[in-house]
Amino acid sequence: MVSKPCVAMTLAAGLLATCFSAPAALAADLKIGIAGSPTSMDPQFYVIGTNSAMARNIFDGLVNQDDRQQLKPALATEWTAVDDTTWQFHLREGVKFHDGSDFDADDVVASIARVKLASENSPSSFMPYVKGITAVTAIDPMTVEFKTETAMPLLPNNLSRIAILPSEEGETPSSDLNTGKGVIGTGPFKFVSWIPDSTIELARNDDYWGDVSEWDNVTYKVFSNPSARVASLLSGDVDMIEQVPPADIGTLENKDGVGIVSNSSNRVMYLHMDQDRDDSPFAKGPDGQNPLKDVRVRHGLSLAINRQAIIDRIMDKQGVPAGQLVPEGYTGYVDSLKPDPYDPKKAKELFAEAGYPNGFDLTFHASNDRYPNDSLVAQAIGQMFTRVGINTDIVTLPKSVYFSRASALEFSFIMGGAAVETGEASGVLGPLLETYGDNSGRGNRGRYSSKAFDEALQRGRSLLDADARDKALQDAMKIAIDDMGVIPVFFLAHTWGLENSLTYNGRTDGYTLAANVHSAK
């Protein structure tokens, strides 16, 4: 039982029960079909969903997130804000790493320090989650103290994103862990092997501090082709798949022996635009200049999108139109920010006001194997732009090349998906929209920059009062949407297909975690 006493400035959670259910007497193997392969086995290298989801099978943070992204004790049993710039985390005793070594405060200190090393050459690093930390000290073997530059009320949320490794790996470069060498965590499964774009093999951690899984071995199989993923479930090649294509949901629902699990998502599909360069490679007005720098053009493009039609016709109703970057119920959500209506007439008027009565040339780049129906969604949006006078070309690429090229600013207009990784708005506002720098805005591929936005975001990160923090993050959200720093399109729904002999409680972050798969009772 987890106890959370209502004490100001304390996020306390009593020790979880020390006795957990034993592994199932009749253990079995589990095979899961996933949509994308991890790009690295280093849990601190690259902030991207496929990597983070896999890491959660193998590693723990001081704090973990539950199925609805609420914080729960993990390697720390309780955490307390001692003062505005000091936090203490009390660690769980008796935890062992997969190599049999004991977990203690030195591992936490080394793991936080390693994030900077792991960020080198990262397309999107974990540094934003730790950049406000000025010192990490082992007070005793089971207590760690964090000092921060300013008040950091979101420190526990941020630390839920940081995997803890053995202290001996504190100076291990990502070039080693990226390949799977030396992958040692405290999570419910041990790393066995990895063939990129093919399979990941895991084995149960019988010494796990939490509930021990009923699965002896887990094999994740990568099927980037959605049809192949569905076929693998229907043929019995795998027991479960993620990201069921919308068009196949009805088929699986009507198939004997197979079930569907679906829930709302925190992942917003959005459009990023080059707002920095006068001369952009794939956005040209009649004068050769970049039209996307004009806020009227950006708002016009948003009005040109029929969000509900995309959800109904392409996503088979598996989604919700988005007018901001977090769904209702999350800290930072603004009630008044509704999705833009489909208004092509108003879109054309805005283009004319901006000096483009006859439109402009635009090439829209998107992935074709990262998100459900991403290529079809891009094609539909491109057609909608064409209808309002924008001369639009669509280019879709495999995620293996698309994201690195987008990060290198090779494109002018792109589509992406962002999940609220920390469970509140700063976790998506910061990476996507904060002014780009060494440790900020690392996912800001449009190079949006606003002093007012940055200041509001920073207030939201530093205010200890929950209501004041919510208000500051709402202010940041309103500034970003008013500037149309990105164009929110819709929130995805997460859908899994699985044999009827299994159960799975779907997660809002879309992670497919083997420990959460159970035999149906």
N, C-alpha and C positions, 0 to 999 in steps of 0.2 A: 504494500500500500504506500502510495506517495503522499506525504504530508506537505502542504504548502500554507503555513501559517501566514496570516495577514499582518505582516510587520513592515513598516515603512522602510524602504531602501533595502529590503532583503528578499532575494529570490531563493527561499530555502525549500529544500525538498528532502524529507527524511530518507534514510537509507532504504533502498529497496530490499525486499525480503532476501535473506541470505540463502534461503533454500529454494531452488528452482526445480521445476519438473525435469525428470531425467529424460534422456533421449528415448524416442519411441522404441519399443522392443523389436518391432519389425521395421528396421530402417530401410530406406529406399533411396533411389537416385532421382534427381529432378532435372529435366531439360527445358530450358526457356529460350524462346526465339525473340531476339531483340532487333530493333530497327537500325541501330548504328553501333559501330565498333568504338571502343575507347581509343583515343589517340595516344594515351600514355597510361602507365600504371603508377606514376608518381602522383599521389593524391594532392600535392601542393603545387603542381606545375601549371595547370591550365583550367580556368573556370569555364567549363562547358558541361552541359547536362549529362552526356554519355560518360564522361570521366567521373563526375561527381556521383552519379548513380552507382557505378561499379565500385567506387571507393567505399561507399557506405556498407557494402558487404564485408569488407576486409578491415576497415579502420573505424575507430570511434573518435569523436571530439570530446572535449571536456563536457560539452553540452550536445545533445542530439535533438532532432526535431521529430515529432510524431507524425502520424499520417496527415494531420491538418496543419503541420508546421508550427505547432505550439512547442515551446521548449520543454525538455525533460532531462533529468539527470542522466549522465553517462559516466565518463571517467571522473567527473566531479559529482559529489552527492549534494552539495549546496554551494551557493555563491552569495556574497554579501558586498554591497557598496559601503565601505568603511567611511569614506568621505567622497567629495566630488571627483577626486582624481585617483582614488585607490579602491581596488577590488581585491577580495580574497576568495580563493576557490579551495574548498576542502575536498581532497581526492578520495576516491574509492579504494579501500584496502583490499589486498588479496588478488588484484588483477595481474594477469600474466600476458606477456606478448606471445605471439605464435611460436617464437623460438625458445620459450620457456623462461625467459628473463622476467624479473619483477618490474612492474610499472611503479614509478614514483615521480616526485616533483622535478627531478633532473630531466626526465623525458619531456615534460611540458616546456621547460625553459629552452631546451635544445630544439624542440619542434617549432616553437614560435620564432626563434632566431633563424631557423632554416628557411622560412618562407621567403626571405629576401634572396637567399641563394637560389631557391627554386624558381624565382620570378625571372631570372635571366633568360632572355630569348623567348619568354612566354607570350603567346598571342593575347592572352587576357589573364593577368596574374592574380594571385590572392592577396597582394600587398594592400589593396584598399581596406581589407578586413582587419589589418593589424597596424596600419600606418600611424594611428594615434597613440600607440603604446610606446612609452619611453623606457620602461624597464620591466623585466620579469624576474622575480626572485623566488628561490626556493626557501621559504621560511623554516620549514622542516620537511621531512620526507613526504608528508601527506598534505602540505599546505603550500599554495603558490600565491604570491602577491603580484598584482599588475598595477603599475603606475602609468597614468595616461597624461598626455599633454594638456588636455581639457577634459571636462566632464564627458564621459562616454557611457550613457545609459544603455546603449545598444551593444556594449561589449559582449554580454553573453550570447546575443543573437549572432554577432560576428564570429565568435569563437565556435559556434555550431558548424561553421564552414571549414574549420581548420582541423585536419587529421593529425592525430598524435602518433609519432614514430618513436622507436627506441633512441635514446640519447646518442648511441654509437653511430646513428645515421645522420646526426646533425650537420655533418659536413659532406654528406654524400650528394654528389651533383645529380641533377635530373637526368643527365645522359646515362646514368646507371639505372635508376629506378624506372625511367621511361620504358625500358625494355622488359621490365619485370624482375630484374636482378635485385635481390635483397628486399623484396616487398614483404614487410613484416608489420602487422598491426595487432590490435586487440579485439577485432570484430568477430562476428559470429562464424565467419568462414576464413580459412587460410587460402592464400594464393598457391596454385599448383602450376599452371602454365597458361600461356597466352600466344595465340597465333593471330596477329592483327588481321582484321576484317574476316575472321573465321570463327574461332572459338576461344572461350575463357573457361578454364577448369578451376573449380574451387573444392575444398574439402572441409567438412564440418570441424569447427573448433570445439572439442569436447570440454575444454576448460573455460569456455566463455562465462563471463561474470553474470550475464543475463540469461534469459530463457534459451536453452540449447535447442538448436533446430532438429527437426525430425529427419532431415535429409543428410545422408552420408556424404554424398557427392552432388555437386551442382555443375551442370554444363550450360553455359550461355552460348547460343549459336547466333551468329550475325546473319540476318537476311535483310539487306538494304532494300531489296525489291519487295514491296508490300504483298504482291500476289504470291510470291514465293513463301513469304512468312505465313500467310493464311493456309497455303497448301501444306506447309510443314505441320501445322496443327491438325488439319483434316486427315493427313496421312498417318498421324501418330509419331512422326519424327521428333516432335517436341510435345511437352505436356501443356505448354502455356505460351502465349505470345503477347507482346505489347503493341500499342499503336495499330489497332485494327483499322484498316482503311474504312472510311465511312460507307462506301458502296458495298462492303462485305458484312456489315453488321447484321443486316437482315438474314443473310445466308447462314451465319453462325448461330443466330438466335433460333433458327428453325431446324438446326442440325441436331439429331439425337446424340447425346453423350457430350455435347459441348455447350458451354455457357458464356455469357458476356458480363463483364463488370465495367461500369462506366461511372465517372464522377466529374464534377466541374474541376477546372484547372486554374492554376495561378499563372499560366504561361500566356503572355500576350504576344500576338503576331503584330509586328509594327513595320513601318517603312522609315528608313534612314536616308537623309538627303545631304548632299555636299553643300554646306552652308558657309564654307570658308574660302574656297578658291574662286577668284574671278573667272579664271579659265579652267573649266572642269572638263575631264576627258569625254564624258558621255551626256552632257547637258549643255545645249547650245541654243541661244536665241539668235535672231537674225543678225545681231551685231557680233556674234561669236562669244558673248559673255554668258555667264552662268545664271539662268533665271531662278534657280532654286534658292538663291540668297535672299529673294524677296518674300517676305512673310505672306503677302497676298497670294503669291503663287502656291505656297505650301498649303494655305487654307483652301485654295481652289482645288488642289489635288485631293484633299481630304473630302471635300463636298462631291467630288466626281465619283467616289467609291460607293457602290450599293452594297453595304456590309451584309444586310439581311439576305440579299440574293446569293451572295457568296456562301453564307452558312447554309441556306436552304438547298441550293442547287449543287454545290461542290462538296460541302462538308456533311451532307445528309443530316442537317440540323444539329451536328455535333459541335456547337460553339455558341458564343454569346457576343454580340457587337460590343466594341470597346470604344470608350471616349476618353480613357486615361490608362495608366500603366499598372494599376492594381485593381483587383476585383473588390466588390463590396464586402465590408467586414474587416478589411486590412487597415492597419494604421496608415494614415495618409490618404485614404480614399476621400474624394470630394463628391458630395451628393449632387451638386449642381452641374458637374461635368458629364454631360450625356454624350453619347456617340453622335457625330455629325450626321444630319439627315442626308439622304441622297438628293442632291440639288444641282444637276448639271447646268441649269440656267445661271444660277448664282456663281458657279465655278467659272463659267465663261466670262461673266462680268468682272470677276476678280482678276482673271488673266488680262483682260483688256485694260483695267485700271493700272496694272503693273507694267503695261507697255507691250503686251503680247496678244493683241486681238486675233492674230492668226496662229497662235500657239507657238511651239518651239520643238526642237528635236530632243528626244530623250531615249536613252537605252536603259532599260530596267533589268538589273541582274538579280538573280535569286538562286537558291539551292534547288536541287531536284530530288534529293534523297534524305533530307534531314527532318522535315516536318510532314505530318499527314497532308497529302495532296498539295505540297508546296509549289510544285511546277504548275498545276492547274490553277491554283489561287493567283499566282503571278500572271498567268496568261489572261485570266479574267480581269484582273486589275488593269493590265495593259490595254485590253479592249475598251474598258471604261474610260481610260485616259484618251484613247484614240477618238472616242465618240464626242469628247469635248474639245477636240482640235489639237491635241498633243500628238505629234508624229512619234509614236512609241514603238521601239523594237524591244523584244523580250529575249534575254539570253539566260538560260538556266544551266547550272554546273553542278557536278558532284561536290558534296560538302568537303571532300578531301582537298579540293583546290579552291573552292569558293570562299571559305572563311579566311584563309590566309591572304588571298588576294584582296578581299574586302578590307582586312586589317591594314594592308599595305596601301590603302586608298587608291586602288586602281580603278574603282568604279565611282559613279556619281549618284546613283539611286539604287538602293538595295532593300531587300526584305530580310527580316530576322525574327527570331522568337526569343523572348526574355522571360524567365521565371523569377518570381519574387523569392529569391533564395534564402533571405534572412527572415521571411515572414512579415515584413513591413516595407513601406515604400522606399526607404533609402537604399534598400538592397537592389533595386532596379533603377531608380533615378540616378544614383551615383555612377554606376558603370556606363549607362547609356548617355548621360547628359551633362555630367560634371565636366568643367573645362579640362581638356586633355593635358596630362602631365606625367611625370615619371611614375607617380603612384595614384593617379586619379584619372577617371574617365577613360579607362583602358578599352572599353567597348564602345566608345564614342566615335563611331566610324563616319559620322557626318560633321564632326568637329564643331557642333553647337557650343556656344560659349555665352554665358550671361552672368554678370556680377551679381545681379539681384537673385538669380536662381541659386548660384553657389552659396550665397550668404544664407538664404532660407534653408537650403539643404544642410548646411553646417549647423545652423541652430537646431534643426531637427535631430541631428546626431549628438548634440551636446546637452540638451535640456533634460534634466532628471525628472521633472514633472511630466506624467504621461499625457495629460490633456494639452499642455503647452507644446510638447513634442509633436503630438498629432496635428496641432494647428500649424506648426512650422512646416511640417512635411506636406500638409495640404497647400500651404502658400507656395512651396516649391513646385508642386504638381500643377497648380493653376498657372504659374509663370511659364512652365515648360509647354503646356498645352496652348496657352495664348500665343506663345512664340512659334508653336508647332515645331518644336525641336525634333520631335519624331511624330509620325502619324500613327496612332493606335488603330488597328483594324478590327481584330476580334480576339477573344480568349478561347483557346482550344479546350475541348473536352478530352479527357484521358479515357481510353477504352482498352481493356484487356480481353483476350479470348482464352479460355482454359477448359480443360476436361472437367466434367461434372464431379469427378472424384476429388477435385481441389476447390479451395476457397482462397480468395484474396481480397483484402480490404484496400481498395484503390487509394492512392495518395494524390493530394493536390499538386505535388511537385512532379508527378508522373514517373517517379522512380519505380523500377521493378526490382524489388528486394526479395531475394530467395528466403530470407528468414521470416518474411510475412506471408509466405505461401504455406498453407496447411492442408492436410487431408480432411475432406468433408466428413463430419461426424454422422 
